[in-house]
Amino acid sequence: MNRTERELAYVEFAASRRDQLRRIAYGMCGDWHQADDLVQNALIKLYVAWPRVVRGGKEDAYVRKILLNAAIDESRRPSRRERTTEALPEVATAAATTVEDRDSLVSALQELPAQQRATVLLRHWLGLSVTETARELGIAEGTVKSHCSRGLEALRGLLAQAETI
């Protein structure tokens, strides 16, 4: 495969997966703008490794791993923990309750520790198996199960709390 063919394959892959990757990133960080940044950085890193990755046929897993690692790294930065503002954000138009439910879920996801959040997203949002999740996160299958169990239990508690407020 020559350089032009590789670049065309990369562009096709990136275009076809961009929306899915953006939704995954949003699930990890809870902010659409930050999700766009995470996806952009992940696609840049994928481009650099594309010749090697495309030979292995694991493009999806590789870019998801980059995305998850970037989201975890970003969440550890002190600047991401601070949320002060002088002005209120623009008021959004009224939406269906499904959006409110989704917002509640994403907010609850942000309360989980990074590893639990990544595990729950891979297992239950993307529908990966325990084995696939363990491979992508570089952890044991038993760790995936325990993180999922604890994460789901915490989510149930957080969502129940949100309903009573």
C-alpha positions in Angstrom: 0.0 0.0 0.0 1.5 3.3 -1.1 1.4 6.6 0.9 -1.6 8.0 -1.1 -3.6 4.8 -0.5 -2.8 4.8 3.2 -3.8 8.5 3.5 -7.1 7.8 1.7 -7.8 4.9 4.0 -7.0 7.0 7.1 -9.3 9.8 5.9 -12.1 7.4 5.2 -11.7 5.7 8.6 -11.5 9.1 10.4 -14.6 10.4 8.7 -16.6 7.3 9.3 -15.7 7.1 13.0 -15.6 10.7 14.0 -19.2 11.0 15.4 -18.9 7.7 17.3 -15.6 8.8 18.8 -17.1 12.2 19.7 -19.9 10.5 21.6 -17.4 8.3 23.5 -15.4 11.3 24.4 -18.5 13.2 25.6 -19.3 10.2 27.8 -15.8 10.4 29.3 -15.7 14.2 29.9 -19.2 15.5 29.8 -18.4 18.5 27.6 -18.9 18.6 23.9 -16.1 21.1 23.3 -13.6 19.1 25.3 -14.9 16.0 23.5 -14.0 17.6 20.2 -10.5 18.4 21.4 -10.0 14.8 22.6 -11.2 13.4 19.3 -8.9 15.7 17.3 -5.9 14.8 19.4 -6.7 11.1 19.2 -7.0 11.3 15.4 -3.7 13.1 15.2 -2.0 10.4 17.2 -3.7 7.8 15.1 -2.4 9.4 11.9 1.1 9.2 13.1 0.7 5.5 13.9 -1.6 4.7 11.0 0.8 2.6 8.8 1.6 0.3 11.8 -2.0 0.2 13.1 -3.7 -0.5 9.8 -1.4 -3.5 9.2 -2.7 -5.1 12.4 -6.3 -4.4 11.6 -7.0 -3.0 15.1 -7.8 0.6 14.1 -11.0 0.9 16.2 -9.5 -0.5 19.4 -6.3 1.6 19.0 -8.1 4.9 18.5 -10.5 4.2 21.4 -7.5 3.4 23.6 -5.9 6.7 22.6 -9.1 8.5 23.3 -9.6 6.9 26.7 -6.0 7.6 27.8 -6.3 11.2 26.6 -9.6 11.7 28.6 -8.0 10.2 31.7 -4.9 12.4 31.3 -7.1 15.5 30.8 -9.2 14.8 33.8 -6.0 14.7 36.0 -5.0 18.2 35.0 -5.7 20.7 37.8 -7.2 23.3 35.4 -10.0 20.8 34.5 -11.1 20.6 38.1 -11.9 24.3 38.3 -15.2 25.5 36.9 -15.6 29.2 37.8 -17.3 31.7 35.5 -18.4 35.3 35.5 -21.4 34.9 33.3 -24.1 32.3 33.0 -24.0 30.2 29.8 -26.6 30.8 27.1 -30.0 29.3 27.9 -30.8 26.3 25.8 -34.1 25.7 24.2 -36.5 23.3 25.9 -35.8 19.6 25.0 -37.4 16.3 25.5 -36.9 14.4 28.7 -34.6 12.0 27.1 -32.0 14.7 26.9 -32.4 15.5 30.6 -32.0 11.8 31.3 -28.9 11.7 29.2 -27.5 14.8 30.9 -28.2 13.2 34.3 -26.4 10.1 33.2 -23.4 12.0 31.9 -23.2 14.1 35.0 -23.3 10.9 37.1 -20.6 9.3 35.0 -18.4 12.3 35.7 -18.6 11.5 39.4 -17.1 8.0 38.9 -13.3 7.5 39.1 -11.7 7.6 35.7 -11.0 3.8 35.5 -14.6 2.9 36.5 -16.0 5.4 34.0 -13.8 4.1 31.2 -14.8 0.5 32.0 -18.5 1.2 32.2 -18.4 3.2 29.0 -16.6 0.5 27.1 -18.8 -2.4 28.5 -22.2 -0.8 28.5 -22.1 2.2 26.1 -20.0 0.5 23.4 -21.0 -3.0 24.2 -17.5 -4.5 24.3 -17.0 -7.8 26.0 -15.1 -8.2 29.2 -12.1 -9.6 27.3 -12.1 -6.7 24.8 -12.4 -4.1 27.5 -9.6 -5.7 29.5 -7.4 -5.7 26.4 -8.2 -2.1 25.5 -7.5 -0.8 29.1 -4.6 -3.1 29.7 -6.1 -4.6 32.9 -7.2 -8.1 34.0 -10.7 -9.3 33.2 -11.5 -9.6 36.9 -10.5 -6.0 37.3 -12.9 -5.1 34.5 -15.7 -6.9 36.2 -15.1 -5.3 39.6 -14.8 -1.8 38.1 -18.0 -2.4 36.2 -19.8 -3.7 39.2 -18.7 -0.8 41.5 -19.2 1.8 38.7 -22.8 0.6 38.0 -23.6 0.5 41.7 -22.3 4.0 42.1 -24.2 5.2 39.1 -27.5 3.8 40.4 -26.9 5.6 43.7 -26.0 8.9 42.0 -29.0 8.7 39.6 -31.4 7.9 42.5 -30.0 10.9 44.4 -30.5 13.1 41.4 -34.2 12.1 41.1 -34.9 13.0 44.7 -33.4 16.5 44.3 
